[in-house]
């Protein structure tokens, strides 16, 4: 699995996580996902693309996450 993302300001984020390899029973990956760099405080949304891999097959899914505004 890997990710990429873009915020509403056009900043791009790359995969910096550690979801690598399979769990001992083969049902999931081990580790966690993270991206870099940090999202600036004036961004209002983040669109994340998650790509799941199974052998040579890839399935991508996009989700948009609203970000809280500073009060």
Rosetta blueprint (number, residue, H / E / L):
1 X L
2 X E
3 X E
4 X E
5 X E
6 X E
7 X E
8 X L
9 X L
10 X L
11 X L
12 X E
13 X E
14 X E
15 X E
16 X L
17 X L
18 X L
19 X L
20 X E
21 X E
22 X E
23 X L
24 X L
25 X L
26 X L
27 X L
28 X L
29 X E
30 X E
31 X L
32 X L
33 X L
34 X L
35 X E
36 X E
37 X L
38 X L
39 X L
40 X L
41 X L
42 X L
43 X L
44 X L
45 X E
46 X E
47 X E
48 X E
49 X E
50 X E
51 X E
52 X E
53 X E
54 X E
55 X L
56 X L
57 X E
58 X E
59 X E
60 X E
61 X E
62 X E
63 X E
64 X E
65 X E
66 X E
67 X L
68 X L
69 X L
70 X L
71 X L
